[in-house]
């Protein structure tokens, strides 16, 4: 069995739970592991994305199961599309009677799909661009800049949108978006008593499949 098949079968064995890329990497030769993953992804056999603060790998079919179980909006979109497909099959003999009704539903689904697609694109991680070990900013330095940015932008109720903090911190610390959110996730884990996250927004720290785009100091 080739390395490609071994990695593919290994990833599929974890089902919809997926497997951490870092754990998978320990089991295979360092020199061609990234090439193997990229080849599987280019052949549309696997999906690579973030779950929480870690990068995970899924078999293509299992990734759909994961999204359906973890993202309510995505499930609603998927069910809507399946429902429309069933209607088209059921009404194939008299399709012209339902064109106007289906057209309205398609417009609604398309708008919903565009919003979900934007969300997924914001949190999707290209594995070839991830290398957390190369981040030059220490967690203490990051915390100092992060806290200052929160204070500068804090509202009367204390909540600050992560995207506005990101722009200031990335500029001052020379960080990419991926590095910023990785460090935010690490900071929250280290100081859970100091920070509180809130869901919302189109990008942020992903916890249990939900984007948390707001933060405040407790």
C-alpha positions as CSV (number, residue, x, y, z in Angstrom):
1,X,0.0,0.0,0.0
2,X,1.3,3.4,-0.9
3,X,2.0,6.2,1.6
4,X,-0.9,8.1,-0.1
5,X,-3.4,5.3,0.6
6,X,-2.0,4.8,4.1
7,X,-2.5,8.4,5.1
8,X,-5.9,8.5,3.4
9,X,-7.2,5.4,5.2
10,X,-5.8,6.6,8.5
11,X,-7.6,10.0,8.2
12,X,-10.9,8.2,7.3
13,X,-10.6,5.9,10.3
14,X,-11.3,8.9,12.6
15,X,-14.7,9.5,11.0
16,X,-16.5,12.8,11.5
17,X,-14.3,13.6,14.6
18,X,-11.3,14.2,12.4
19,X,-7.7,13.9,13.4
20,X,-5.3,16.6,14.5
21,X,-2.7,17.3,11.8
22,X,0.0,17.5,14.4
23,X,-0.9,14.0,15.7
24,X,-1.0,12.6,12.2
25,X,2.3,14.1,11.3
26,X,4.0,12.1,14.1
27,X,3.2,8.9,12.4
28,X,4.6,9.6,8.9
29,X,8.0,10.6,7.4
30,X,8.7,14.3,7.8
31,X,10.1,14.7,4.3
32,X,7.0,13.9,2.3
33,X,4.1,14.3,4.8
34,X,3.0,17.8,3.6
35,X,3.3,16.7,-0.1
36,X,1.0,13.7,0.7
37,X,-1.6,15.9,2.4
38,X,-1.5,18.5,-0.4
39,X,-1.9,15.7,-3.0
40,X,-4.9,14.2,-1.2
41,X,-6.5,17.7,-0.8
42,X,-5.9,18.5,-4.5
43,X,-7.7,15.3,-5.4
44,X,-10.6,16.3,-3.3
45,X,-10.3,13.3,-1.1
46,X,-9.7,15.1,2.2
47,X,-10.5,18.5,3.9
48,X,-8.2,20.4,6.1
49,X,-9.6,23.1,8.4
50,X,-9.6,24.4,12.0
51,X,-11.5,22.9,14.9
52,X,-11.0,25.0,18.0
53,X,-7.4,26.2,17.9
54,X,-6.0,23.2,16.1
55,X,-5.8,22.1,12.5
56,X,-7.7,18.9,11.7
57,X,-7.9,16.6,8.7
58,X,-11.1,14.8,7.6
59,X,-12.1,12.4,4.8
60,X,-14.3,14.4,2.4
61,X,-17.6,12.6,3.3
62,X,-16.8,12.8,7.0
63,X,-16.2,16.5,6.8
64,X,-19.7,17.0,5.6
65,X,-21.0,15.0,8.6
66,X,-18.9,17.2,10.9
67,X,-20.3,20.4,9.5
68,X,-23.8,19.1,9.7
69,X,-23.4,18.2,13.4
70,X,-21.4,21.3,14.4
71,X,-22.8,24.2,12.4
72,X,-26.6,24.9,12.6
73,X,-26.5,27.4,9.8
74,X,-24.7,25.0,7.5
75,X,-27.2,22.3,8.4
76,X,-30.1,24.6,7.6
77,X,-28.5,25.5,4.2
78,X,-27.9,21.8,3.4
79,X,-31.4,20.7,4.3
80,X,-32.8,23.6,2.2
81,X,-30.9,22.5,-0.8
82,X,-31.9,18.8,-0.3
83,X,-35.5,19.9,0.1
84,X,-35.4,21.9,-3.1
85,X,-33.9,19.0,-5.0
86,X,-36.7,16.7,-3.8
87,X,-39.3,19.2,-4.9
88,X,-37.7,19.4,-8.3
89,X,-37.9,15.6,-8.6
90,X,-41.5,15.5,-7.4
91,X,-42.7,18.3,-9.6
92,X,-40.7,17.4,-12.7
93,X,-43.9,16.7,-14.7
94,X,-45.4,20.1,-13.9
95,X,-42.3,22.2,-13.2
96,X,-43.5,25.4,-14.9
97,X,-46.3,25.7,-12.2
98,X,-43.6,26.0,-9.5
99,X,-41.0,28.0,-11.3
100,X,-41.8,31.3,-9.5
101,X,-42.0,29.6,-6.0
102,X,-38.7,27.6,-6.5
103,X,-37.0,30.7,-7.9
104,X,-37.7,32.6,-4.7
105,X,-36.4,29.8,-2.6
106,X,-33.3,29.5,-4.7
107,X,-32.6,33.2,-4.3
108,X,-33.0,32.8,-0.5
109,X,-30.7,29.8,-0.4
110,X,-28.1,31.5,-2.6
111,X,-28.0,34.4,-0.2
112,X,-27.7,32.1,2.7
113,X,-25.0,30.1,0.9
114,X,-23.0,33.2,0.2
115,X,-23.0,34.2,3.9
116,X,-22.0,30.7,5.0
117,X,-19.3,30.4,2.3
118,X,-17.8,33.8,3.4
119,X,-17.8,32.4,7.0
120,X,-16.1,29.2,6.0
121,X,-13.5,31.0,3.8
122,X,-12.6,33.2,6.8
123,X,-11.9,30.2,9.0
124,X,-10.5,27.9,6.4
125,X,-6.8,27.2,6.9
126,X,-4.4,26.4,4.1
127,X,-2.1,23.7,5.7
128,X,0.8,24.7,3.5
129,X,0.9,28.2,5.1
130,X,0.7,27.0,8.7
131,X,3.8,26.8,10.8
132,X,3.1,27.8,14.4
133,X,6.7,27.1,15.5
134,X,8.0,30.0,13.3
135,X,6.0,32.7,15.1
136,X,8.6,35.2,16.4
137,X,6.4,36.9,19.0
138,X,6.4,35.5,22.5
139,X,3.1,35.0,24.3
140,X,4.0,37.6,26.9
141,X,4.8,40.2,24.2
142,X,1.6,39.4,22.4
143,X,-0.4,39.7,25.7
144,X,1.0,43.1,26.3
145,X,-0.1,44.4,22.8
146,X,-3.4,42.5,23.0
147,X,-4.4,44.0,26.3
148,X,-3.4,47.5,25.2
149,X,-5.5,47.2,22.0
150,X,-8.5,46.0,24.1
151,X,-8.2,49.0,26.4
152,X,-7.9,51.4,23.5
153,X,-11.1,50.1,21.8
154,X,-13.2,49.0,24.8
155,X,-16.8,50.2,24.9
156,X,-18.9,51.0,27.9
157,X,-19.9,47.4,28.3
158,X,-16.3,46.1,27.7
159,X,-16.8,44.1,24.5
160,X,-14.4,44.6,21.6
161,X,-14.6,43.1,18.1
162,X,-11.5,40.9,17.5
163,X,-11.1,42.1,14.0
164,X,-10.4,45.7,15.2
165,X,-8.0,44.4,17.8
166,X,-6.4,42.2,15.2
167,X,-5.5,45.1,12.8
168,X,-3.6,47.0,15.6
169,X,-1.8,43.9,17.0
170,X,-0.9,42.4,13.7
171,X,0.7,45.8,12.6
172,X,2.6,46.2,15.8
173,X,3.8,42.6,16.1
174,X,4.1,41.8,12.4
175,X,1.7,38.9,12.5
176,X,-0.5,37.2,9.9
177,X,-4.2,36.6,10.5
178,X,-3.6,32.9,11.2
179,X,-0.8,33.7,13.7
180,X,-3.0,36.3,15.5
181,X,-5.9,33.9,16.1
182,X,-3.6,31.1,17.0
183,X,-2.0,33.3,19.7
184,X,-5.4,34.5,20.9
185,X,-6.5,30.9,21.4
186,X,-3.3,30.2,23.3
187,X,-3.8,33.3,25.4
188,X,-7.4,32.3,26.3
189,X,-6.3,28.9,27.4
190,X,-3.5,30.3,29.5
191,X,-5.6,33.0,31.2
192,X,-9.3,31.8,31.2
193,X,-9.9,33.9,34.3
194,X,-8.8,37.1,32.5
195,X,-10.6,37.0,29.2
196,X,-14.2,36.2,28.0
197,X,-15.2,35.4,24.4
198,X,-18.6,36.0,22.8
199,X,-20.0,34.4,19.7
200,X,-20.7,36.5,16.6
201,X,-18.9,38.0,13.6
202,X,-17.5,36.4,10.5
203,X,-14.1,35.6,11.8
204,X,-12.5,35.0,15.2
205,X,-11.6,32.1,17.5
206,X,-13.6,28.9,16.6
207,X,-14.8,26.9,19.6
208,X,-17.0,23.9,19.1
209,X,-17.7,24.9,15.5
210,X,-18.9,28.4,16.4
211,X,-17.0,31.6,15.6
212,X,-16.3,33.8,18.6
213,X,-15.6,37.3,17.3
214,X,-15.8,39.4,20.4
215,X,-13.6,39.6,23.5
216,X,-13.5,41.5,26.8
217,X,-11.2,41.5,29.9
218,X,-12.9,40.2,33.0
